[in-house]
Each structure stands twice: as structure tokens, then as C-alpha cells.
């Protein structure tokens, strides 16, 4: 019976996209606490070399810990991502400049989607500072962002998506977070990420990546805001391909060669000073 189940799973996973395969691999490791490389290779119908590459990617995201012969969940107390408060002080001036540029793209009467994160928080603060803006509706899945925007009410109408609270980022995720997003079509969305390379935009947290995908799908124009440290990085959760996003706004810390790689791949990159 076990062999039959593995054969069926192999048939189902033959054509899985890499991010989906890694997500399922992570679930197995989390559920069983230790899984051997050979077991993962048999389960997913891939080579040991491919399994090790997947595990290396998962370990980079702090999602698993590689040990001799296999992988297990991270050590107790290990953190897969920095908290909002920790990230807030990193590249603070650069994020401020990115936020100001992004806010300049908003006009009175627009509908705006504003994702969670420290760079999108800078966008929120810049929107509040735009005294010329009126009748702008901002929908966000970030509790801290809603509080930032509250200062500009009633010039700005603030809508919170609802959902399950993630304390680490003060974000709202599924279940329920995307229910509202599926009913929207806004003028512009500002989305954060943990990584971007020619293969696309990624995030360290899978539930947040899911919401980010819905935000992009609900916008006429999608703008990713990310400080330069995110360029050249990849993480577990896929957000979007480069072609799904209109513009990346980044800062002076962005490596020149990474900017060129993205531009050659067809992405419009704005690097603020």
C-alpha cells in the first residue's frame, strides 16, 4: 500500500512547478520531523541531486535544517524571518526615498492597494504627507499601515482586508484575507518582497506570498517596492513573474549588475537616489 501511494504521488508530482514541489516537501518535513534525501527523491520522482538543491533553497529561507542524510525542521527558537521592528531600522533612509517616489504615482480619486512591510510602510507615510491628495481609497492587509494612514482621514478612506493576524509582520493572511481582494479592481498596488531575480519576485513567508499574488491580480498597475538588498535574493514563496509587475522601485544600494539583469529580462526598474 505504501509503495502504491508513493507511485500515485509520483504521478501527481511529475509536472509540479518547483515552488509547489518545495512547499509540499516542506510540509512533509514539518509533519514527520525528519525525512531522508532518498525518501524525498522517491516520493517526488526526482533525483537526489535535485532534492539536495531543493533542501538548500529551503535552508536558505530558514524553512528547514539540513542534517546528514536528510532534513528536519529548524531548531526550536530559530526564526525564518526578521520581525517588522527589526527590518524597520534597516535601509531606513532608502526606504523613505522609495516610499516618496511610490507615493508620487498616486493621484486624487484613485483606488490603491498597499501590502504589508517596512518599505510599504514608508509608502503609507509618504501618502499621509501628500496634503494634495483627496478621495483616495487605500485597501491594506497591514494593521500598522492602517494606523499610519488613519492620520490622513478623511482625505484618505482606509479599508482593512480582514483575515488571520501574523504578529511578526502585523499582517493579515488567509483564511479570509483574499476574500475582499477578489472583489476589487484598483488603479495601483504597492507590494513588498524579500527577493527578486530574473525568475521573478519571492517572499520568505508562504501565507503572505499568497496574499501578495491576490493584490497584484486586483490592480491595473502593480509596483513592487524593495530596498537594494532584496535584489538577487530568492525565497520559497513565489509572488509573481517579472512580466506580472509593471515597475520595481528600489534604491541606491541595489547592485548595478542585478539591476542590469532585471532590465535585460524586461523589467522596468526605477532606482531612486
N, C-alpha and C positions, 0 to 999 in steps of 0.2 A: 504493500500500500504506500509506504514512504517513497519507494522508487517511482511508483506511478504518479504520485503527487509532484515529485520533482520534475518528471518528464513533462507533465502538463504545465508547470510553472515555466519550464524552459521554453515551451512553445509560445507561451504568453509574453515572455520577456525578450524573445529574439529581436524584435524590432523596437524595443523601448528606447526612447531618447536617453542620452547619457544622464541628464539631471534627474529623470524619473527613476532610472535604474539605481542611481546613488541614493536617492531618497528611500527607495524600498530596501536597499542594502542597510542603510542607517537604521531603519525600523527593525530589521532582523537582529542587528547587533544590540540595539536597545532592549528588545524583548528577551533575547537569550543571554545577554551579558558577556558572552564570548563566542565568536564564530571563527572557524579556521578559514584560511585562504582557499583551501581545496573545496570546502563546503560551499563557499560563495561562488566559486567557479562552476561547480556542478549545478547549483541552484539557478544561476542566471545564464548558464550556457556560454560562458566566456572563458578566456584563458587566465591562468594565474597571473600573467603579466598585466592584463587588463584590470584584474581585481586589485592588484597592488597599486596601480595608477589611481583607481577609484578611492582606495583607502588613503592614499597620500593626499588626495584632494580633500577628503573628509577630515583628515587630521589637520590640514592647513586651516580649515574652518573651525577647528577645535570641537568638531562634532563627535569624533571617535579618538581612541588612543591605540596606536599600533603597538602590538607586542609580538614576541616571537611566534610565528606560525599563524597569526590572525589579527583580530582587533577586538576591542571591548569599548564600552562607554568611557567617556572622560573620567578621570579621577574625581572623587567626590570633592566638591568645592571649586573645581575648575569652571571657568566662565567662558562660554562660547562667544561672547561679545561684550564690549565695554558698555557701561551704563551711559545714559543720556548725559548725566552730570560730568562724567569723565571725558566724554567726547566734546562737551561744550567748550572746554578751555583749549582744545587743540585747533590750530589754524584759525583762531578766533577772528583776527582781522581779515583774513582771506575770505572766510565765510560771510563776514559783514559786507564785503565788496560784492561777492557773488549775489547775496540777498538783495542788495541795492539794484544791481543790474536786472535781476529777475523781476523785481517789483516794477521796474520801468516799463516792462512789457504789458502791464495791466492798465486798462482804460476804464473809465466810468461806465457803469452799466453791464460790465462783464460778469460771467459766472466763472469761478475759479475753484479748482481742486488743489488742496495743499496737503501733501503727505507728511508723515512723521519724520523727525530727525533734527539734528542740530543745524544743518545748513538750511533746511526748510523753515526752521525757527527764525533764522536770520531773514528769510524772505518775509515771514509774518511781521517781524519788527519793522522792516522797510515799508511794508504796506501800511502799517499804522502811521508811519511818518509821512506818508503821502497825503497831505491835507487836501489836495485837489481831487481825490477820488471820492465819488459818490455812487450810491446804488450798486455797490459791488457785493455779490453774494459769494462767500467763501465757505466751502464744504471741506471739513478736515476729519481725519481719524486720529488726530493727536490732541489729547486733553490739554497739554501745556500750550499748544498752539492756539486752541480756542480761547484760553485765558489771555494770551498775548493779544489776540485780535479784539477781545472784549473792550479794550480801551478805546477803540475806534468806532464803537457802536454809537449812534445808529447809521453812520455813514457806511459802515460795513455790516451786512447781515451775516451772522455766523451760524453755520449748521454743523452739528457733530453727527457722525455716521451711526454711532452706537456700535455694540459688539462686546467682545471679551477683552478686558484690560490686561495688557502686558506691563507690569510695573517697571521693568528695566528701561523701556523707552517711552513710557506713558502713552502707549499706542493702543488702539482698538482694532482687534482682529476677529476673524471668524471663530465661532458662528455669529452670524448676523451683520458683520461689518460690511459685507459686499451687497447686502440686500438693497440698501439705498443706492449704492453706486450703479447698480444695474438699471436703475430708473433715470439716470442722469445723462445729459449731453452738455458739457460745459465748454466754454471758449478755450480755456488753457488750464493745464495741470502742471504743477511743480512736484517732482518726485526725487527722492534721495536714493542713494545706493551705497553699497560697500565696495563694489568693484565694477570696472568697465574695461573691456578689451575688445579687439575686433570681433569676437564671438558674441558680444552683447553685454547687457547690464545684469549684475547679480547682487544678491543680498545674503547676509550670513544667516538670517532667520527665515525659515520656510513660511510660517503663517503671515509674516509681514510681506514677503515676496508675493504671496497670493493676492493680498490687498493692493499692492502696487500695480500688479497686472490689471486689476479691475479699474484702478484710477486712470491708467493710460488708455484703456479701452473706452472710457467715458468722456474723453477730451478730444476736441477738434485739433488742438495742438499740445503736444507733450514735450515738456522741457525737464531734463534731468539736471539737478544742481549737485555738484560734488567737488570737494576740495581736491587739490592735485595728488594727494596721497592715495586716492582711490583708483587712479589710472594705472593699468597694468595688473590690477588685482582681480582674482576670480573667487567666487564663493559658491556655496551649494545651491542656493535658490535662484533660479532664473527669473528675471523680471521681464526682459524684453530683448529682442534683437535690435541692432543699431537702426535698422530700417523702420522700426516701430516708433522711434523717437525723432522729433524734429531738430532739437538742439541740445547740446551739452554745454552747460555753463560751468567753467572751472576757474582756477586761479593761477597765480604765477609759480606756485610750487609744482605744477604739472610738468613732468619730464617732457622735453621737446620731442624726443623720439616716440613717446607714447602718443602725443598729440598728432604727430605725422601719421602714425599707424592708423589712428581712428579716422583722420581726414582721408587717407587713401582708401579706407573701407567705405567712404561715402557719408560719414557723419559730419554735420555742421558743428564745429567746436568754437565756442567763444571763450577766450581766456582773458579775464579781467585783470587789471593791474592793481 
